[in-house]
Amino acid sequence: MSTVNASGWRPEMGESDVMAAETFTGNRALMLEEALIFEIGDSHTTGVDFDPAPKVQSRLGGLERNREIGLPGLSEPETVRHYTRLSRQNYAIDLGLFPLGSCTMKHNPRLNEKVARMKGFIDVHPLQPQETVQGALQVINELAFWLVDLTGMHGVAMSPKAGAHGELCGILAIKAALDARGEDRPVILVPESAHGTNPATAAFAGFSVENIPATPEGRVDVAALKARLGPDVAGVMITNPNTCGLFERDLKIISDAVHAAGGYVYCDGANFNAIVGRVRPGDLGVDAMHINLHKTFSTPHGGGGPGSGPVVLSEALSPYGPIPFVAKMPDGSFKLVEEEAAGEMHPETFGRMTAFHGQMGMFTRALAYIMSHGADGLRQVAEDAVLNANYVLRSLEGTLEAPFGASGPCMHEALFTDNGLAEGFSTLDVAKGMIDEGYHPMTVYFPLVVHGAMLVEPTETESKAALDQFIGALRSVANRAKQGDPALKSAPHFAPRRRLDETLAARKPVLVWKEAELPIAAE
């Protein structure tokens, strides 16, 4: 009887038998099929031995757990191997170009990581006495100074944890300013070319949202915006550069018109990487703008976090910004201004955005990035980001249609449409084909103003060689879609998983593991 190894292969197996075994196990060479962690471990065992817990009086007030926790028990090797195998099925900026548009997936310099892990930064706790964390407070204060300086604004709220959180902060500051004026202005105007979180944020804050159309060249229709301004308009939320990859060159005109009508201007700063060191939003009349430290200033995106979205504020809105914030005292020390001192130092604040003070690790990384680049380096960041995006845009002329290619140079990202693909082929097929080429797909079907949108943001950290490799892959897949290659309809073929039913996955996702019921033997 032949021996069978862990993958199901026997020495006398032929090629077809080996393929059948592969199909059975799901293993692909060194890429091993990985079971769910609940299927590896047993909830009745643990990888660590503990002494019996001492009997003590409960202080949980009746909230004690009355059933097993239901988590799998794994040994250390099992745990490490499980998560390492999963990580190999993922894509990361350390593996290659990450083309997601409006995401600024740039390289995270290791210098930033080294600084963030220095003693005094990595081991601080938000509840420590302030006199014991003066260095950390100084870092927050120093970063705040440079963010204000780079944007030409008056103040900054450091505590928001992400871009959308920052949007909410800015809108709440606008709401507080209007309340202080005794005015009820229930409407926020949002251009079609803005980020999708903008209308969601305004609605969440209690405003009604009205869209402002774009011109044929992909920018805000200034005439339509001016026509809609009135005493019911609280302000406008505008993304600059916008999601079509274009600079809103009329932003100062828009700001002046909104201010004349009694409103405020919120700028979505997610695409600040394209203009950092070259354009100061404060000079364009912006009243509030969030800055994604995990985009422009290279801190890690992580798996849904940790983000950081400080909000710079104009002189008109600074009095209403949130607490806490760091203040430098006359004796040179730093103080975290919270509720106890707000009445004296920040009486008009709208309140608190988060439990503590923001993402300390991200503050440290961002400040290291700013100081290592300097003013000239940050300016070059923007210039190289724009150069790379335009190189992608022009290199794909004749392959993919660029709906705003004639609107002048793009900024940080190149926008394409699915026009010209063979009948029955779509942006989704191109995106799935890029996975087989070894790339994470670009942003797809966004912005909504472009049919079958494909949004590519290469960032400044990619070399010409890396760009050429990506462009070659995208050109190859796009040409296959234009020629109607049927294999593209079932791509990806070499990924750990084949193509999902996108509709079913969105509407009926299976998010909870349930232990299979054991069959009951017949009597």
N, C-alpha and C positions, 0 to 999 in steps of 0.2 A: 504494500500500500504506500503510495507516494505521500511525502510530507507536503503540507500546504503552509506557506508563510502567511504573515499577517494580512497581506493584500489579497490573498486568495489565489496566488500564482503557484503552479506546480512545475517541476523541472521539465516534464515531457510536454508541456502545453505548446501548441502552435500559436502563430500570430493572431488568428481569429479568436482562440481561446483566451489569450492575454487581453485582447480588446474587450471580450465579454467580462473578464474579471475586473478590468478597469471600470467598465460601465456599472458593475455591481457595487464597487467600493466608492467610486467617485474620486479616487486618487489620480493625480496627474503628475507623474514623476515625483519631484520633491515637494509639490504642492499637495499636501495631504487634506483629505476631506475631514472636516472637524465637526463633531457632534455638538449639540447644545450642552452647556455646562451642567444642566440638570440631568442629562443623559449619561454624563461621565461619572458624576459623584452620586452618593447615596445620602438622602436626607437624614438617615438614621446613624450615620457615622461622621467623624470629624478627623481632619488631618492633624489636629493638635490635641494633646491630652491635658485636661484640666483637673485639678483637685475639686472635689465637691464644693459647691458654693456654701459659705457659712450662712446659717439661718439668722437673718436680721429682720427688723420690723420694716415693712414696706412703706415707702414715702410717695407712692405713685397714685394714691387716692382712688383706688379701684380700677386703675387703668392697666393692671398687670396682664401680661399675655396669658391666655388660658388654653393655648394649643401650640403645637410645635411650629417653629419658625419656617420650616419647609425649604431651607436652603441646602444645597448639596455640600457634602464634606469631601474636600479634595486634599491630597498631599501637596507639598510645595512643588515638586517636579510636575505634577499634573496641572497645577494652576499656571505655572510659568509657561509650560508648553501650550496650553489652551490659548492663552492670550497672545503668545508669540505667533502661533499659527494663524490666528484671526488677523493679526496685524499684517501678515504677509499677503493677505487677500485684499488689503486696502491700498489706496493710493496716497501719496504724500508729497509735499514740496521737496523733500529730500531725495525723492526718486526721479523727478523730472518736472518739466514745465507744467504748471497748473493753470489752464487757460480760462478759468471761470471769470466771465465779465462782471464788472461792478463788485468784485470781491477782493482785488488786489492781493493775490496769493503770491507774495514775494518771499524771497529767502529770509529766514530768521537767523541773523548773524550769531555765531557762537559766542562772540564777545558779550552780547547782551545776556546770554544764559550764564556766563561766568560771573558777571557782575550781580545778577539777581540771586545767585547762590552764595554770595559773600556773607560771612557772619555779620549779623546786625541787620540784614535784610531778610534772609530766609527764615530766621527764627523769631521774628517779632510777632507779637500777639496784639490784636486790636483793643484788648482791655488792659494792656499794660499802663501804668502811670505815665503821663505824658513826659515827665522829666527823664524817663528811661528810654524814650524813643525819639529823642531830638533829631538824630540823624535821619531817621525815616521821614519825619515831618518836614525836614529841610529838603529832602528829595521831592516830596510832593509839591512843596512851595516853589522849588527851582523849576520843575517841569511845568507848573502852572504859569510861571513867568514866561517861559519860552513859547508855550501855546498861545498866550495872549500876544506876544511879540510877533510871532509868525502870521497871525491872523489879523493884526491891527485892531483888535477888540479892546474892551475895557476891563472885563472880568472873566472868570471861568469857574464853572462848577465841576469838580473832579470826581464826584461820587457816582455818576451814572455808570452802569455796568456794561453797556453795549450801545450800538447805534440807535436801535429803536427806543431803548430806555432813555438815551440822550434826547431823542426827538420829543418824548413825553416831557422831559425836563424843560426843554425850550418852550413847548406849548403851554405848560403850566405857568411858566414865567410870564408869558404873554397874557394868559388869563388873569393872573394876579395883577398885572399892570392895568388891564382894563377895569378890573374890579376897583382898583384904587382910584381910577378916574370916574367911577360910577357909571360906566357905559356897558350896555348889553349888546354885544356884537357876536351873533351866533354862527357866523359863516367863515370857513377857511377855504381859500381858493387853492387848488392843486393842479398844476399843469399836467398834461398827458404824459410828458417826458420825465416825470418825477418818479422816485422809487415807490414801490407799492406799499411800503410801510407808512408813507406820509399820510395818505387818506385814512389808513387804519388808526394811526396815532391820533389824528384830529378827531375822529369819531369817538375813540375811546375816552378822550378828554371832554366829550360832551358837545362838540361842534358838529354842525352839518357841513358836508363837503360838496363843493361844486368844482367840476373840471373846467380847465381852460384849454382850448385846443392848441395844437402845434401848427406851425407853418409847414408848407411843403418841404422846406429845407431841414425840418427837424428841431426847430427852436420854438420858444414860447411865442404865441401870437400876442404881441404887446397891445395891439388895438383892441382885441377881444378882452384882454385883462383889464385895460383901462375902462372899457365900457361897463364892466361888471362891478367896479369899485363903488362903494357907497357906505352909508352909516351903519349897515349891518355886517360889514366885512371886518373881521378881526385881523386878518393878515393873509399872507400867501406862503406856502411851503414850496420851495423851488430847489431842485437838485442842480448843482453846478460844479463841474461839467455834468451835463445831463446824461440820461441812460442811452441816448443815441450816440454817445461818445463825443458830443459837441460842446464847446464853450458857449454859455449864454452871454453873448457880447452886449446885450441890452439890459443886463442886470441892474446897472446903476439907474437907468431910465425907469425900470420897473420899481426899484426901491423908492425913488423920489416920488413916483405916482402913488404908491401905497402909503407912504408917510404923509403925503398931502391929504390923503383921504382918511387919515387917523388910524391906519393899521400898522402892523409890524411885519417884518420880513424874516422868515425862518429859512435858512439854507441847509440842505442836507449835505454834509461834508464827507460822505462816504467816498467820494472820488477826489478828495483833496490831494491825493498823491500826484495828480497831473499838474497841479499849480503851486505846490508847496515851494516856498522860496522865490516865487515869481509873482504871485497875485495875493493880496491881502483882502479877504472878504469884507473886512470892516471898511475898507476904502470904497467898496461898492454899495454901502448902505445896509449891509446885513445886520440884523439885530440879535440873532441867535444862530449858532451852528454847532452841531456835534462833530467830533473828530474821532474816527475809529482808530485807536492806537494799534489795533490788530491789522490794520490795513496800511495806512501811511507810514506809521512808525515801527513796523516790522515785528510787533509782538505776535506770538503764536495765535492762530485761529483756534486750535484745539478741536475737540470733538463737540462742537456746539458751545464752546467756551474754553478758556476764560477770555471774554472780551473786555473792552474798556472803552467807554464813549464819553469823555469829558465834553462839556458844552461851554463854548465861549459866548459871552454876552456883551451887548452894546452898553453904553452908559445909561441908556433909557431903561434897560431890563436888569442890569446888575443888582439893583436894590432888592429885586424879588427872587433872586437865585436861591437855591436850596442850602440847607445846612446838612452836614458840617463842612467847614472849610478851614484851611490852615492860614493863620495870620502871623506875621512877624512882628514881635513886640518891640518896644523902644529899647529894651535891654539886650536885643539880639536873639532872644529865645523865640521858640515857635510854640504857638498855642492852637489847639483844635477848638474852633468856635462851635459849640453845640447849643442845645436849648437853653441851658443855664445862663449863657452869656448873650444869646441872640437878642434879647430885649434891648441891650445896650449897644451891641456891635452890629446887629443885622436885623432891625426890628420889622422890616417888611417882607421877610422871607416867606415863601409859600409853604415851607416845611421841609420834610426829609424825604429823600428818594430811596434810601437804602439803610440797612441796619447800622453799618459801620462807615468806612471812609473811602471805599472804592477798592480797586484791584492793585494792591501794593506791588506785587510781583510784576505787573504790567507797567506800572509807573517807573519802576527801576529799569526795566528793559528799554522803555521808550526814551528815557533820559539818556541812557548809555548810547542809544542810536543817534540822538540829536547831537550829543557832545562829540561823538566820534566822527560825524559827518561835517559839522560846522555849517555856517551859512552857505558857503560856496558848494559844499557837498550836497546839501539839501536841494539847492537850485539845480544841480546836475541830476539829482534823482528825478525831478519833474521832467527835465529836458530829455533824459534817456528813456523814461517811460513813454513819453509822447513819440519819440523817434521810433521805438520798437513797435508801438501800435500802428503807426503809419507804414512801417515796413511790412507788417503783416497785411494791412489793408491793400497796399499797392501790389504786393507780391501775388495776391489772389485775384487780381483783376483778370477777367476772362474765364475764371473758374467759378467763382461765386458772385452773385449780384450784391453790390453794396448800395442800399437804397439812398444813403446820404453821402455817397462818394464824391459828389460834385458840390457839396456844401462847404468845401474847404478842408484843410487838414483835420483829422480827428484828434482827439486828445489822448486819453489813457486806454481806450478800447476801440476795437474795430467791429462794426456791425454788418452782418450779412443776412440775406433772406433765402428762403428755399425756392424762390422763383427760378425756373430753368431746370429743375430736377425732372426726371422722367415721371410719367403719369403713375400715380400710386406710390411714389416715393416722397419722403418728407424729412424734415429736420431731425426727427427722432431716429430715422435710419442712419443718417450721417453721424449723429452722436453715438449710437451703439457701435457703428463701424470704427469710430475712433478708439473705443476700448480695445478692440482687437489689434490696433496699431500701437497700443501701450500707453495711451493717454487718457486721463480723466476727460470726459466731454466738456466742451465749452458750456456757458449758460445758454439754455434753449427756451424758446417761446417767450422771451423777455428782451426788450420792452414790448408791451402789448400793442404799441402803435405800428409795429412791423410784423407782417405775416410770416410765420415760420422763422422767427428771429434766431440768429446764432451770434452770440456776443462773446468776443475774444479779448481778454486783457492779459498781455504777456508780462507786464511790469518791467521795471528797469534792470532787474537782476538776471535777465536771460541774455546770453551771448548771441552773436549772430549765428554761430554754428547751431546752437540749440533752437533758435527761431527757424533756421532753414530746415532742420529735421522735422519740426512740427508742421511747418508750411507744406513740406513734401508729403507728410502723412495726410493732412487735411485735403490737399489737392487730389491725392490718389482716391480717397474715399468719396469726395465730391464728384469726381469723374465717373466713378462706379455708379453713383446714384443717378447721374445724368444719362448714363448708358443703360440703366435699368437692370443692373446686376442682381439677379434673384437671391444670391447668397447674402446680400446686404439686408434683406428683409428679416432674416433670422439671426443676424449678428446681435451680440457677440458670440463667437464660437470658442474662444480660448480663455474666457473669464471663468472664475469659480462657479458662477451661475449663468444660466442662459437668460434670454430676455423674459421679463415678467409681463404678465397682463397688467399694464399700467393702471387701467381703470379699476380692475378688481383689487389691486394692491392698495390703491388710494381709498376705495370705498369700504373694503372688507379686510383690512389688515389683521393678521393674527399676531397680537402683541403679548399674549399671556400664555405661558407654558402650562399645560395641564397633563398630569400623569395619566398614562393610558390605563383604561379600566381593564383589569384582568378578566379573561373569559371565565364564565362559571360553568363548571362541568355538569353535564346532564345527569340527572338522577337515574 
